[in-house]
Amino acid sequence: MSNETIWEWLQKKGKIFKVISNPEQGSIEVLNEHGETLIRKTNLSRRQVENVEKNFLNSVAKKLNGHHDPPLRKPKDSFDPMVA
């Protein structure tokens, strides 16, 4: 099973780049709107790829496939009407 995740990264002026990350293979590839490779990084450690996913891609891109993280939940109100 592939651990490849595809991200959609919206650029200025409406351009959309596709980012393909794969922690198993240690690779990250950025493609422009025409499918041309802009950047390809290989021989990365699993941890390096996961850090890019967590600290960069989760902030600026939308995950199109792969394992989706659970949505962030708002903290519950600490008010309890049963407690005086």
mmCIF file of the N, C-alpha and C atoms, coordinates in Angstrom:
data_MODEL
# 
_entry.id   MODEL 
# 
loop_
_atom_site.group_PDB 
_atom_site.id 
_atom_site.type_symbol 
_atom_site.label_atom_id 
_atom_site.label_alt_id 
_atom_site.label_comp_id 
_atom_site.label_asym_id 
_atom_site.label_entity_id 
_atom_site.label_seq_id 
_atom_site.pdbx_PDB_ins_code 
_atom_site.Cartn_x 
_atom_site.Cartn_y 
_atom_site.Cartn_z 
_atom_site.occupancy 
_atom_site.B_iso_or_equiv 
_atom_site.pdbx_formal_charge 
_atom_site.auth_seq_id 
_atom_site.auth_comp_id 
_atom_site.auth_asym_id 
_atom_site.auth_atom_id 
_atom_site.pdbx_PDB_model_num 
ATOM 1   N N  . MET A 1 1  ? 0.838   -1.177 0.000   1.00 0.00 ? 1  MET A N  1 
ATOM 2   C CA . MET A 1 1  ? 0.000   0.000  0.000   1.00 0.00 ? 1  MET A CA 1 
ATOM 3   C C  . MET A 1 1  ? 0.883   1.241  0.000   1.00 0.00 ? 1  MET A C  1 
ATOM 4   N N  . SER A 1 2  ? 0.533   2.174  -0.821  1.00 0.00 ? 2  SER A N  1 
ATOM 5   C CA . SER A 1 2  ? 1.305   3.396  -0.935  1.00 0.00 ? 2  SER A CA 1 
ATOM 6   C C  . SER A 1 2  ? 0.921   4.368  0.166   1.00 0.00 ? 2  SER A C  1 
ATOM 7   N N  . ASN A 1 3  ? 1.918   5.043  0.676   1.00 0.00 ? 3  ASN A N  1 
ATOM 8   C CA . ASN A 1 3  ? 1.684   6.047  1.707   1.00 0.00 ? 3  ASN A CA 1 
ATOM 9   C C  . ASN A 1 3  ? 1.741   7.439  1.089   1.00 0.00 ? 3  ASN A C  1 
ATOM 10  N N  . GLU A 1 4  ? 1.409   7.526  -0.184  1.00 0.00 ? 4  GLU A N  1 
ATOM 11  C CA . GLU A 1 4  ? 1.469   8.786  -0.921  1.00 0.00 ? 4  GLU A CA 1 
ATOM 12  C C  . GLU A 1 4  ? 0.256   9.651  -0.595  1.00 0.00 ? 4  GLU A C  1 
ATOM 13  N N  . THR A 1 5  ? 0.516   10.934 -0.350  1.00 0.00 ? 5  THR A N  1 
ATOM 14  C CA . THR A 1 5  ? -0.565  11.882 -0.098  1.00 0.00 ? 5  THR A CA 1 
ATOM 15  C C  . THR A 1 5  ? -0.467  12.991 -1.135  1.00 0.00 ? 5  THR A C  1 
ATOM 16  N N  . ILE A 1 6  ? -1.610  13.360 -1.696  1.00 0.00 ? 6  ILE A N  1 
ATOM 17  C CA . ILE A 1 6  ? -1.664  14.420 -2.702  1.00 0.00 ? 6  ILE A CA 1 
ATOM 18  C C  . ILE A 1 6  ? -2.320  15.634 -2.073  1.00 0.00 ? 6  ILE A C  1 
ATOM 19  N N  . TRP A 1 7  ? -1.675  16.780 -2.243  1.00 0.00 ? 7  TRP A N  1 
ATOM 20  C CA . TRP A 1 7  ? -2.134  18.044 -1.676  1.00 0.00 ? 7  TRP A CA 1 
ATOM 21  C C  . TRP A 1 7  ? -2.401  19.032 -2.794  1.00 0.00 ? 7  TRP A C  1 
ATOM 22  N N  . GLU A 1 8  ? -3.368  19.908 -2.587  1.00 0.00 ? 8  GLU A N  1 
ATOM 23  C CA . GLU A 1 8  ? -3.663  20.994 -3.513  1.00 0.00 ? 8  GLU A CA 1 
ATOM 24  C C  . GLU A 1 8  ? -3.216  22.293 -2.838  1.00 0.00 ? 8  GLU A C  1 
ATOM 25  N N  . TRP A 1 9  ? -2.285  23.014 -3.492  1.00 0.00 ? 9  TRP A N  1 
ATOM 26  C CA . TRP A 1 9  ? -1.686  24.197 -2.898  1.00 0.00 ? 9  TRP A CA 1 
ATOM 27  C C  . TRP A 1 9  ? -2.043  25.400 -3.758  1.00 0.00 ? 9  TRP A C  1 
ATOM 28  N N  . LEU A 1 10 ? -2.946  26.257 -3.260  1.00 0.00 ? 10 LEU A N  1 
ATOM 29  C CA . LEU A 1 10 ? -3.411  27.424 -3.995  1.00 0.00 ? 10 LEU A CA 1 
ATOM 30  C C  . LEU A 1 10 ? -2.353  28.523 -3.956  1.00 0.00 ? 10 LEU A C  1 
ATOM 31  N N  . GLN A 1 11 ? -1.999  29.027 -5.132  1.00 0.00 ? 11 GLN A N  1 
ATOM 32  C CA . GLN A 1 11 ? -0.997  30.085 -5.261  1.00 0.00 ? 11 GLN A CA 1 
ATOM 33  C C  . GLN A 1 11 ? -1.673  31.417 -5.547  1.00 0.00 ? 11 GLN A C  1 
ATOM 34  N N  . LYS A 1 12 ? -0.874  32.461 -5.565  1.00 0.00 ? 12 LYS A N  1 
ATOM 35  C CA . LYS A 1 12 ? -1.393  33.778 -5.938  1.00 0.00 ? 12 LYS A CA 1 
ATOM 36  C C  . LYS A 1 12 ? -1.886  33.721 -7.375  1.00 0.00 ? 12 LYS A C  1 
ATOM 37  N N  . LYS A 1 13 ? -2.810  34.583 -7.696  1.00 0.00 ? 13 LYS A N  1 
ATOM 38  C CA . LYS A 1 13 ? -3.394  34.693 -9.029  1.00 0.00 ? 13 LYS A CA 1 
ATOM 39  C C  . LYS A 1 13 ? -4.135  33.432 -9.454  1.00 0.00 ? 13 LYS A C  1 
ATOM 40  N N  . GLY A 1 14 ? -4.571  32.616 -8.484  1.00 0.00 ? 14 GLY A N  1 
ATOM 41  C CA . GLY A 1 14 ? -5.423  31.470 -8.768  1.00 0.00 ? 14 GLY A CA 1 
ATOM 42  C C  . GLY A 1 14 ? -4.730  30.216 -9.264  1.00 0.00 ? 14 GLY A C  1 
ATOM 43  N N  . LYS A 1 15 ? -3.418  30.213 -9.332  1.00 0.00 ? 15 LYS A N  1 
ATOM 44  C CA . LYS A 1 15 ? -2.719  28.997 -9.762  1.00 0.00 ? 15 LYS A CA 1 
ATOM 45  C C  . LYS A 1 15 ? -2.818  27.944 -8.661  1.00 0.00 ? 15 LYS A C  1 
ATOM 46  N N  . ILE A 1 16 ? -2.916  26.691 -9.082  1.00 0.00 ? 16 ILE A N  1 
ATOM 47  C CA . ILE A 1 16 ? -2.988  25.586 -8.136  1.00 0.00 ? 16 ILE A CA 1 
ATOM 48  C C  . ILE A 1 16 ? -1.832  24.629 -8.412  1.00 0.00 ? 16 ILE A C  1 
ATOM 49  N N  . PHE A 1 17 ? -0.991  24.440 -7.401  1.00 0.00 ? 17 PHE A N  1 
ATOM 50  C CA . PHE A 1 17 ? 0.099   23.476 -7.496  1.00 0.00 ? 17 PHE A CA 1 
ATOM 51  C C  . PHE A 1 17 ? -0.343  22.184 -6.811  1.00 0.00 ? 17 PHE A C  1 
ATOM 52  N N  . LYS A 1 18 ? 0.182   21.084 -7.284  1.00 0.00 ? 18 LYS A N  1 
ATOM 53  C CA . LYS A 1 18 ? -0.084  19.784 -6.674  1.00 0.00 ? 18 LYS A CA 1 
ATOM 54  C C  . LYS A 1 18 ? 1.200   19.337 -5.992  1.00 0.00 ? 18 LYS A C  1 
ATOM 55  N N  . VAL A 1 19 ? 1.083   18.934 -4.744  1.00 0.00 ? 19 VAL A N  1 
ATOM 56  C CA . VAL A 1 19 ? 2.231   18.451 -3.978  1.00 0.00 ? 19 VAL A CA 1 
ATOM 57  C C  . VAL A 1 19 ? 1.976   16.987 -3.644  1.00 0.00 ? 19 VAL A C  1 
ATOM 58  N N  . ILE A 1 20 ? 2.947   16.147 -3.966  1.00 0.00 ? 20 ILE A N  1 
ATOM 59  C CA . ILE A 1 20 ? 2.844   14.717 -3.680  1.00 0.00 ? 20 ILE A CA 1 
ATOM 60  C C  . ILE A 1 20 ? 3.921   14.379 -2.656  1.00 0.00 ? 20 ILE A C  1 
ATOM 61  N N  . SER A 1 21 ? 3.480   13.952 -1.486  1.00 0.00 ? 21 SER A N  1 
ATOM 62  C CA . SER A 1 21 ? 4.427   13.597 -0.428  1.00 0.00 ? 21 SER A CA 1 
ATOM 63  C C  . SER A 1 21 ? 4.312   12.107 -0.139  1.00 0.00 ? 21 SER A C  1 
ATOM 64  N N  . ASN A 1 22 ? 5.460   11.491 0.142   1.00 0.00 ? 22 ASN A N  1 
ATOM 65  C CA . ASN A 1 22 ? 5.480   10.060 0.426   1.00 0.00 ? 22 ASN A CA 1 
ATOM 66  C C  . ASN A 1 22 ? 6.554   9.780  1.486   1.00 0.00 ? 22 ASN A C  1 
ATOM 67  N N  . PRO A 1 23 ? 6.144   9.665  2.749   1.00 0.00 ? 23 PRO A N  1 
ATOM 68  C CA . PRO A 1 23 ? 7.115   9.396  3.809   1.00 0.00 ? 23 PRO A CA 1 
ATOM 69  C C  . PRO A 1 23 ? 7.847   8.065  3.648   1.00 0.00 ? 23 PRO A C  1 
ATOM 70  N N  . GLU A 1 24 ? 7.180   7.049  3.087   1.00 0.00 ? 24 GLU A N  1 
ATOM 71  C CA . GLU A 1 24 ? 7.822   5.742  2.902   1.00 0.00 ? 24 GLU A CA 1 
ATOM 72  C C  . GLU A 1 24 ? 8.999   5.833  1.938   1.00 0.00 ? 24 GLU A C  1 
ATOM 73  N N  . GLN A 1 25 ? 8.816   6.575  0.853   1.00 0.00 ? 25 GLN A N  1 
ATOM 74  C CA . GLN A 1 25 ? 9.878   6.715  -0.140  1.00 0.00 ? 25 GLN A CA 1 
ATOM 75  C C  . GLN A 1 25 ? 10.799  7.890  0.169   1.00 0.00 ? 25 GLN A C  1 
ATOM 76  N N  . GLY A 1 26 ? 10.402  8.734  1.118   1.00 0.00 ? 26 GLY A N  1 
ATOM 77  C CA . GLY A 1 26 ? 11.218  9.891  1.473   1.00 0.00 ? 26 GLY A CA 1 
ATOM 78  C C  . GLY A 1 26 ? 11.248  10.927 0.369   1.00 0.00 ? 26 GLY A C  1 
ATOM 79  N N  . SER A 1 27 ? 10.078  11.214 -0.216  1.00 0.00 ? 27 SER A N  1 
ATOM 80  C CA . SER A 1 27 ? 10.055  12.145 -1.339  1.00 0.00 ? 27 SER A CA 1 
ATOM 81  C C  . SER A 1 27 ? 8.913   13.149 -1.232  1.00 0.00 ? 27 SER A C  1 
ATOM 82  N N  . ILE A 1 28 ? 9.185   14.339 -1.789  1.00 0.00 ? 28 ILE A N  1 
ATOM 83  C CA . ILE A 1 28 ? 8.180   15.383 -1.934  1.00 0.00 ? 28 ILE A CA 1 
ATOM 84  C C  . ILE A 1 28 ? 8.371   15.968 -3.327  1.00 0.00 ? 28 ILE A C  1 
ATOM 85  N N  . GLU A 1 29 ? 7.273   16.087 -4.069  1.00 0.00 ? 29 GLU A N  1 
ATOM 86  C CA . GLU A 1 29 ? 7.324   16.619 -5.426  1.00 0.00 ? 29 GLU A CA 1 
ATOM 87  C C  . GLU A 1 29 ? 6.253   17.692 -5.577  1.00 0.00 ? 29 GLU A C  1 
ATOM 88  N N  . VAL A 1 30 ? 6.631   18.815 -6.184  1.00 0.00 ? 30 VAL A N  1 
ATOM 89  C CA . VAL A 1 30 ? 5.697   19.913 -6.433  1.00 0.00 ? 30 VAL A CA 1 
ATOM 90  C C  . VAL A 1 30 ? 5.512   20.045 -7.936  1.00 0.00 ? 30 VAL A C  1 
ATOM 91  N N  . LEU A 1 31 ? 4.245   19.989 -8.369  1.00 0.00 ? 31 LEU A N  1 
ATOM 92  C CA . LEU A 1 31 ? 3.911   20.100 -9.790  1.00 0.00 ? 31 LEU A CA 1 
ATOM 93  C C  . LEU A 1 31 ? 3.117   21.379 -10.023 1.00 0.00 ? 31 LEU A C  1 
ATOM 94  N N  . ASN A 1 32 ? 3.361   22.047 -11.150 1.00 0.00 ? 32 ASN A N  1 
ATOM 95  C CA . ASN A 1 32 ? 2.577   23.243 -11.462 1.00 0.00 ? 32 ASN A CA 1 
ATOM 96  C C  . ASN A 1 32 ? 1.240   22.849 -12.069 1.00 0.00 ? 32 ASN A C  1 
ATOM 97  N N  . GLU A 1 33 ? 0.466   23.850 -12.498 1.00 0.00 ? 33 GLU A N  1 
ATOM 98  C CA . GLU A 1 33 ? -0.879  23.588 -13.024 1.00 0.00 ? 33 GLU A CA 1 
ATOM 99  C C  . GLU A 1 33 ? -0.866  22.810 -14.334 1.00 0.00 ? 33 GLU A C  1 
ATOM 100 N N  . HIS A 1 34 ? 0.292   22.719 -14.988 1.00 0.00 ? 34 HIS A N  1 
ATOM 101 C CA . HIS A 1 34 ? 0.415   21.965 -16.242 1.00 0.00 ? 34 HIS A CA 1 
ATOM 102 C C  . HIS A 1 34 ? 0.978   20.560 -16.017 1.00 0.00 ? 34 HIS A C  1 
ATOM 103 N N  . GLY A 1 35 ? 1.210   20.199 -14.757 1.00 0.00 ? 35 GLY A N  1 
ATOM 104 C CA . GLY A 1 35 ? 1.742   18.877 -14.427 1.00 0.00 ? 35 GLY A CA 1 
ATOM 105 C C  . GLY A 1 35 ? 3.250   18.779 -14.558 1.00 0.00 ? 35 GLY A C  1 
ATOM 106 N N  . GLU A 1 36 ? 3.919   19.912 -14.734 1.00 0.00 ? 36 GLU A N  1 
ATOM 107 C CA . GLU A 1 36 ? 5.380   19.926 -14.851 1.00 0.00 ? 36 GLU A CA 1 
ATOM 108 C C  . GLU A 1 36 ? 6.001   19.976 -13.462 1.00 0.00 ? 36 GLU A C  1 
ATOM 109 N N  . THR A 1 37 ? 7.058   19.209 -13.265 1.00 0.00 ? 37 THR A N  1 
ATOM 110 C CA . THR A 1 37 ? 7.723   19.174 -11.968 1.00 0.00 ? 37 THR A CA 1 
ATOM 111 C C  . THR A 1 37 ? 8.495   20.458 -11.733 1.00 0.00 ? 37 THR A C  1 
ATOM 112 N N  . LEU A 1 38 ? 8.196   21.117 -10.628 1.00 0.00 ? 38 LEU A N  1 
ATOM 113 C CA . LEU A 1 38 ? 8.916   22.327 -10.241 1.00 0.00 ? 38 LEU A CA 1 
ATOM 114 C C  . LEU A 1 38 ? 10.033  21.996 -9.264  1.00 0.00 ? 38 LEU A C  1 
ATOM 115 N N  . ILE A 1 39 ? 9.719   21.160 -8.291  1.00 0.00 ? 39 ILE A N  1 
ATOM 116 C CA . ILE A 1 39 ? 10.689  20.761 -7.272  1.00 0.00 ? 39 ILE A CA 1 
ATOM 117 C C  . ILE A 1 39 ? 10.489  19.285 -6.982  1.00 0.00 ? 39 ILE A C  1 
ATOM 118 N N  . ARG A 1 40 ? 11.580  18.559 -6.866  1.00 0.00 ? 40 ARG A N  1 
ATOM 119 C CA . ARG A 1 40 ? 11.519  17.155 -6.445  1.00 0.00 ? 40 ARG A CA 1 
ATOM 120 C C  . ARG A 1 40 ? 12.632  16.938 -5.426  1.00 0.00 ? 40 ARG A C  1 
ATOM 121 N N  . LYS A 1 41 ? 12.244  16.563 -4.232  1.00 0.00 ? 41 LYS A N  1 
ATOM 122 C CA . LYS A 1 41 ? 13.196  16.249 -3.174  1.00 0.00 ? 41 LYS A CA 1 
ATOM 123 C C  . LYS A 1 41 ? 13.087  14.759 -2.881  1.00 0.00 ? 41 LYS A C  1 
ATOM 124 N N  . THR A 1 42 ? 14.230  14.085 -2.896  1.00 0.00 ? 42 THR A N  1 
ATOM 125 C CA . THR A 1 42 ? 14.253  12.648 -2.619  1.00 0.00 ? 42 THR A CA 1 
ATOM 126 C C  . THR A 1 42 ? 15.286  12.386 -1.522  1.00 0.00 ? 42 THR A C  1 
ATOM 127 N N  . ASN A 1 43 ? 15.368  11.155 -1.111  1.00 0.00 ? 43 ASN A N  1 
ATOM 128 C CA . ASN A 1 43 ? 16.296  10.725 -0.060  1.00 0.00 ? 43 ASN A CA 1 
ATOM 129 C C  . ASN A 1 43 ? 16.075  11.460 1.251   1.00 0.00 ? 43 ASN A C  1 
ATOM 130 N N  . LEU A 1 44 ? 14.833  11.841 1.509   1.00 0.00 ? 44 LEU A N  1 
ATOM 131 C CA . LEU A 1 44 ? 14.491  12.455 2.782   1.00 0.00 ? 44 LEU A CA 1 
ATOM 132 C C  . LEU A 1 44 ? 14.120  11.358 3.772   1.00 0.00 ? 44 LEU A C  1 
ATOM 133 N N  . SER A 1 45 ? 14.300  11.634 5.027   1.00 0.00 ? 45 SER A N  1 
ATOM 134 C CA . SER A 1 45 ? 13.864  10.654 6.031   1.00 0.00 ? 45 SER A CA 1 
ATOM 135 C C  . SER A 1 45 ? 12.346  10.749 6.189   1.00 0.00 ? 45 SER A C  1 
ATOM 136 N N  . ARG A 1 46 ? 11.784  9.698  6.734   1.00 0.00 ? 46 ARG A N  1 
ATOM 137 C CA . ARG A 1 46 ? 10.344  9.683  7.000   1.00 0.00 ? 46 ARG A CA 1 
ATOM 138 C C  . ARG A 1 46 ? 9.980   10.882 7.878   1.00 0.00 ? 46 ARG A C  1 
ATOM 139 N N  . ARG A 1 47 ? 10.792  11.137 8.865   1.00 0.00 ? 47 ARG A N  1 
ATOM 140 C CA . ARG A 1 47 ? 10.519  12.240 9.792   1.00 0.00 ? 47 ARG A CA 1 
ATOM 141 C C  . ARG A 1 47 ? 10.549  13.594 9.081   1.00 0.00 ? 47 ARG A C  1 
ATOM 142 N N  . GLN A 1 48 ? 11.479  13.786 8.154   1.00 0.00 ? 48 GLN A N  1 
ATOM 143 C CA . GLN A 1 48 ? 11.543  15.042 7.415   1.00 0.00 ? 48 GLN A CA 1 
ATOM 144 C C  . GLN A 1 48 ? 10.272  15.275 6.598   1.00 0.00 ? 48 GLN A C  1 
ATOM 145 N N  . VAL A 1 49 ? 9.809   14.234 5.917   1.00 0.00 ? 49 VAL A N  1 
ATOM 146 C CA . VAL A 1 49 ? 8.589   14.358 5.109   1.00 0.00 ? 49 VAL A CA 1 
ATOM 147 C C  . VAL A 1 49 ? 7.390   14.623 6.009   1.00 0.00 ? 49 VAL A C  1 
ATOM 148 N N  . GLU A 1 50 ? 7.288   13.901 7.106   1.00 0.00 ? 50 GLU A N  1 
ATOM 149 C CA . GLU A 1 50 ? 6.167   14.110 8.025   1.00 0.00 ? 50 GLU A CA 1 
ATOM 150 C C  . GLU A 1 50 ? 6.192   15.510 8.633   1.00 0.00 ? 50 GLU A C  1 
ATOM 151 N N  . ASN A 1 51 ? 7.372   16.053 8.896   1.00 0.00 ? 51 ASN A N  1 
ATOM 152 C CA . ASN A 1 51 ? 7.470   17.419 9.417   1.00 0.00 ? 51 ASN A CA 1 
ATOM 153 C C  . ASN A 1 51 ? 7.001   18.442 8.395   1.00 0.00 ? 51 ASN A C  1 
ATOM 154 N N  . VAL A 1 52 ? 7.341   18.234 7.122   1.00 0.00 ? 52 VAL A N  1 
ATOM 155 C CA . VAL A 1 52 ? 6.873   19.143 6.069   1.00 0.00 ? 52 VAL A CA 1 
ATOM 156 C C  . VAL A 1 52 ? 5.353   19.068 5.971   1.00 0.00 ? 52 VAL A C  1 
ATOM 157 N N  . GLU A 1 53 ? 4.808   17.855 6.030   1.00 0.00 ? 53 GLU A N  1 
ATOM 158 C CA . GLU A 1 53 ? 3.354   17.698 5.983   1.00 0.00 ? 53 GLU A CA 1 
ATOM 159 C C  . GLU A 1 53 ? 2.692   18.403 7.160   1.00 0.00 ? 53 GLU A C  1 
ATOM 160 N N  . LYS A 1 54 ? 3.221   18.177 8.334   1.00 0.00 ? 54 LYS A N  1 
ATOM 161 C CA . LYS A 1 54 ? 2.606   18.709 9.554   1.00 0.00 ? 54 LYS A CA 1 
ATOM 162 C C  . LYS A 1 54 ? 2.768   20.226 9.667   1.00 0.00 ? 54 LYS A C  1 
ATOM 163 N N  . ASN A 1 55 ? 3.970   20.725 9.446   1.00 0.00 ? 55 ASN A N  1 
ATOM 164 C CA . ASN A 1 55 ? 4.264   22.130 9.734   1.00 0.00 ? 55 ASN A CA 1 
ATOM 165 C C  . ASN A 1 55 ? 4.060   23.065 8.557   1.00 0.00 ? 55 ASN A C  1 
ATOM 166 N N  . PHE A 1 56 ? 3.993   22.544 7.345   1.00 0.00 ? 56 PHE A N  1 
ATOM 167 C CA . PHE A 1 56 ? 3.822   23.418 6.182   1.00 0.00 ? 56 PHE A CA 1 
ATOM 168 C C  . PHE A 1 56 ? 2.555   23.079 5.409   1.00 0.00 ? 56 PHE A C  1 
ATOM 169 N N  . LEU A 1 57 ? 2.469   21.878 4.903   1.00 0.00 ? 57 LEU A N  1 
ATOM 170 C CA . LEU A 1 57 ? 1.347   21.528 4.037   1.00 0.00 ? 57 LEU A CA 1 
ATOM 171 C C  . LEU A 1 57 ? 0.004   21.594 4.756   1.00 0.00 ? 57 LEU A C  1 
ATOM 172 N N  . ASN A 1 58 ? -0.061  21.193 6.008   1.00 0.00 ? 58 ASN A N  1 
ATOM 173 C CA . ASN A 1 58 ? -1.327  21.281 6.742   1.00 0.00 ? 58 ASN A CA 1 
ATOM 174 C C  . ASN A 1 58 ? -1.802  22.722 6.893   1.00 0.00 ? 58 ASN A C  1 
ATOM 175 N N  . SER A 1 59 ? -0.869  23.679 6.799   1.00 0.00 ? 59 SER A N  1 
ATOM 176 C CA . SER A 1 59 ? -1.220  25.089 6.947   1.00 0.00 ? 59 SER A CA 1 
ATOM 177 C C  . SER A 1 59 ? -1.612  25.750 5.637   1.00 0.00 ? 59 SER A C  1 
ATOM 178 N N  . VAL A 1 60 ? -0.958  25.368 4.540   1.00 0.00 ? 60 VAL A N  1 
ATOM 179 C CA . VAL A 1 60 ? -1.153  26.102 3.281   1.00 0.00 ? 60 VAL A CA 1 
ATOM 180 C C  . VAL A 1 60 ? -1.851  25.299 2.190   1.00 0.00 ? 60 VAL A C  1 
ATOM 181 N N  . ALA A 1 61 ? -2.037  24.012 2.397   1.00 0.00 ? 61 ALA A N  1 
ATOM 182 C CA . ALA A 1 61 ? -2.582  23.177 1.323   1.00 0.00 ? 61 ALA A CA 1 
ATOM 183 C C  . ALA A 1 61 ? -3.787  22.378 1.823   1.00 0.00 ? 61 ALA A C  1 
ATOM 184 N N  . LYS A 1 62 ? -4.522  21.846 0.860   1.00 0.00 ? 62 LYS A N  1 
ATOM 185 C CA . LYS A 1 62 ? -5.689  21.003 1.152   1.00 0.00 ? 62 LYS A CA 1 
ATOM 186 C C  . LYS A 1 62 ? -5.343  19.573 0.771   1.00 0.00 ? 62 LYS A C  1 
ATOM 187 N N  . LYS A 1 63 ? -5.548  18.656 1.689   1.00 0.00 ? 63 LYS A N  1 
ATOM 188 C CA . LYS A 1 63 ? -5.248  17.247 1.443   1.00 0.00 ? 63 LYS A CA 1 
ATOM 189 C C  . LYS A 1 63 ? -6.341  16.663 0.562   1.00 0.00 ? 63 LYS A C  1 
ATOM 190 N N  . LEU A 1 64 ? -5.949  16.081 -0.574  1.00 0.00 ? 64 LEU A N  1 
ATOM 191 C CA . LEU A 1 64 ? -6.915  15.503 -1.495  1.00 0.00 ? 64 LEU A CA 1 
ATOM 192 C C  . LEU A 1 64 ? -7.126  14.013 -1.270  1.00 0.00 ? 64 LEU A C  1 
ATOM 193 N N  . ASN A 1 65 ? -6.122  13.333 -0.738  1.00 0.00 ? 65 ASN A N  1 
ATOM 194 C CA . ASN A 1 65 ? -6.263  11.909 -0.451  1.00 0.00 ? 65 ASN A CA 1 
ATOM 195 C C  . ASN A 1 65 ? -5.348  11.555 0.714   1.00 0.00 ? 65 ASN A C  1 
ATOM 196 N N  . GLY A 1 66 ? -5.283  10.304 1.037   1.00 0.00 ? 66 GLY A N  1 
ATOM 197 C CA . GLY A 1 66 ? -4.415  9.868  2.123   1.00 0.00 ? 66 GLY A CA 1 
ATOM 198 C C  . GLY A 1 66 ? -5.192  9.805  3.424   1.00 0.00 ? 66 GLY A C  1 
ATOM 199 N N  . HIS A 1 67 ? -4.481  9.664  4.485   1.00 0.00 ? 67 HIS A N  1 
ATOM 200 C CA . HIS A 1 67 ? -5.102  9.557  5.803   1.00 0.00 ? 67 HIS A CA 1 
ATOM 201 C C  . HIS A 1 67 ? -5.465  10.954 6.276   1.00 0.00 ? 67 HIS A C  1 
ATOM 202 N N  . HIS A 1 68 ? -6.754  11.164 6.499   1.00 0.00 ? 68 HIS A N  1 
ATOM 203 C CA . HIS A 1 68 ? -7.217  12.478 6.937   1.00 0.00 ? 68 HIS A CA 1 
ATOM 204 C C  . HIS A 1 68 ? -7.156  12.565 8.449   1.00 0.00 ? 68 HIS A C  1 
ATOM 205 N N  . ASP A 1 69 ? -6.624  13.668 8.922   1.00 0.00 ? 69 ASP A N  1 
ATOM 206 C CA . ASP A 1 69 ? -6.593  13.908 10.350  1.00 0.00 ? 69 ASP A CA 1 
ATOM 207 C C  . ASP A 1 69 ? -8.008  14.239 10.811  1.00 0.00 ? 69 ASP A C  1 
ATOM 208 N N  . PRO A 1 70 ? -8.364  13.887 12.025  1.00 0.00 ? 70 PRO A N  1 
ATOM 209 C CA . PRO A 1 70 ? -9.695  14.235 12.507  1.00 0.00 ? 70 PRO A CA 1 
ATOM 210 C C  . PRO A 1 70 ? -9.846  15.747 12.568  1.00 0.00 ? 70 PRO A C  1 
ATOM 211 N N  . PRO A 1 71 ? -11.046 16.262 12.314  1.00 0.00 ? 71 PRO A N  1 
ATOM 212 C CA . PRO A 1 71 ? -11.233 17.707 12.363  1.00 0.00 ? 71 PRO A CA 1 
ATOM 213 C C  . PRO A 1 71 ? -10.972 18.239 13.766  1.00 0.00 ? 71 PRO A C  1 
ATOM 214 N N  . LEU A 1 72 ? -10.463 19.450 13.833  1.00 0.00 ? 72 LEU A N  1 
ATOM 215 C CA . LEU A 1 72 ? -10.222 20.064 15.132  1.00 0.00 ? 72 LEU A CA 1 
ATOM 216 C C  . LEU A 1 72 ? -11.563 20.359 15.786  1.00 0.00 ? 72 LEU A C  1 
ATOM 217 N N  . ARG A 1 73 ? -11.667 19.988 17.019  1.00 0.00 ? 73 ARG A N  1 
ATOM 218 C CA . ARG A 1 73 ? -12.912 20.210 17.746  1.00 0.00 ? 73 ARG A CA 1 
ATOM 219 C C  . ARG A 1 73 ? -12.721 21.385 18.694  1.00 0.00 ? 73 ARG A C  1 
ATOM 220 N N  . LYS A 1 74 ? -13.770 22.172 18.798  1.00 0.00 ? 74 LYS A N  1 
ATOM 221 C CA . LYS A 1 74 ? -13.739 23.274 19.744  1.00 0.00 ? 74 LYS A CA 1 
ATOM 222 C C  . LYS A 1 74 ? -13.836 22.694 21.146  1.00 0.00 ? 74 LYS A C  1 
ATOM 223 N N  . PRO A 1 75 ? -13.127 23.292 22.079  1.00 0.00 ? 75 PRO A N  1 
ATOM 224 C CA . PRO A 1 75 ? -13.235 22.789 23.456  1.00 0.00 ? 75 PRO A CA 1 
ATOM 225 C C  . PRO A 1 75 ? -14.660 22.951 23.965  1.00 0.00 ? 75 PRO A C  1 
ATOM 226 N N  . LYS A 1 76 ? -15.099 21.958 24.700  1.00 0.00 ? 76 LYS A N  1 
ATOM 227 C CA . LYS A 1 76 ? -16.440 22.021 25.251  1.00 0.00 ? 76 LYS A CA 1 
ATOM 228 C C  . LYS A 1 76 ? -16.493 23.094 26.332  1.00 0.00 ? 76 LYS A C  1 
ATOM 229 N N  . ASP A 1 77 ? -17.653 23.712 26.429  1.00 0.00 ? 77 ASP A N  1 
ATOM 230 C CA . ASP A 1 77 ? -17.877 24.707 27.453  1.00 0.00 ? 77 ASP A CA 1 
ATOM 231 C C  . ASP A 1 77 ? -17.797 24.014 28.813  1.00 0.00 ? 77 ASP A C  1 
ATOM 232 N N  . SER A 1 78 ? -17.066 24.622 29.735  1.00 0.00 ? 78 SER A N  1 
ATOM 233 C CA . SER A 1 78 ? -16.907 23.991 31.041  1.00 0.00 ? 78 SER A CA 1 
ATOM 234 C C  . SER A 1 78 ? -18.156 24.157 31.910  1.00 0.00 ? 78 SER A C  1 
ATOM 235 N N  . PHE A 1 79 ? -19.133 24.922 31.440  1.00 0.00 ? 79 PHE A N  1 
ATOM 236 C CA . PHE A 1 79 ? -20.358 25.124 32.197  1.00 0.00 ? 79 PHE A CA 1 
ATOM 237 C C  . PHE A 1 79 ? -21.145 23.824 32.279  1.00 0.00 ? 79 PHE A C  1 
ATOM 238 N N  . ASP A 1 80 ? -21.517 23.473 33.475  1.00 0.00 ? 80 ASP A N  1 
ATOM 239 C CA . ASP A 1 80 ? -22.339 22.281 33.705  1.00 0.00 ? 80 ASP A CA 1 
ATOM 240 C C  . ASP A 1 80 ? -23.524 22.716 34.551  1.00 0.00 ? 80 ASP A C  1 
ATOM 241 N N  . PRO A 1 81 ? -24.745 22.683 33.988  1.00 0.00 ? 81 PRO A N  1 
ATOM 242 C CA . PRO A 1 81 ? -25.894 23.164 34.762  1.00 0.00 ? 81 PRO A CA 1 
ATOM 243 C C  . PRO A 1 81 ? -26.226 22.298 35.962  1.00 0.00 ? 81 PRO A C  1 
ATOM 244 N N  . MET A 1 82 ? -25.671 21.094 36.043  1.00 0.00 ? 82 MET A N  1 
ATOM 245 C CA . MET A 1 82 ? -25.964 20.208 37.151  1.00 0.00 ? 82 MET A CA 1 
ATOM 246 C C  . MET A 1 82 ? -25.067 20.490 38.358  1.00 0.00 ? 82 MET A C  1 
ATOM 247 N N  . VAL A 1 83 ? -24.047 21.331 38.160  1.00 0.00 ? 83 VAL A N  1 
ATOM 248 C CA . VAL A 1 83 ? -23.131 21.639 39.256  1.00 0.00 ? 83 VAL A CA 1 
ATOM 249 C C  . VAL A 1 83 ? -23.479 23.017 39.806  1.00 0.00 ? 83 VAL A C  1 
ATOM 250 N N  . ALA A 1 84 ? -23.622 23.108 41.094  1.00 0.00 ? 84 ALA A N  1 
ATOM 251 C CA . ALA A 1 84 ? -24.006 24.397 41.714  1.00 0.00 ? 84 ALA A CA 1 
ATOM 252 C C  . ALA A 1 84 ? -22.807 25.253 41.971  1.00 0.00 ? 84 ALA A C  1 
# 
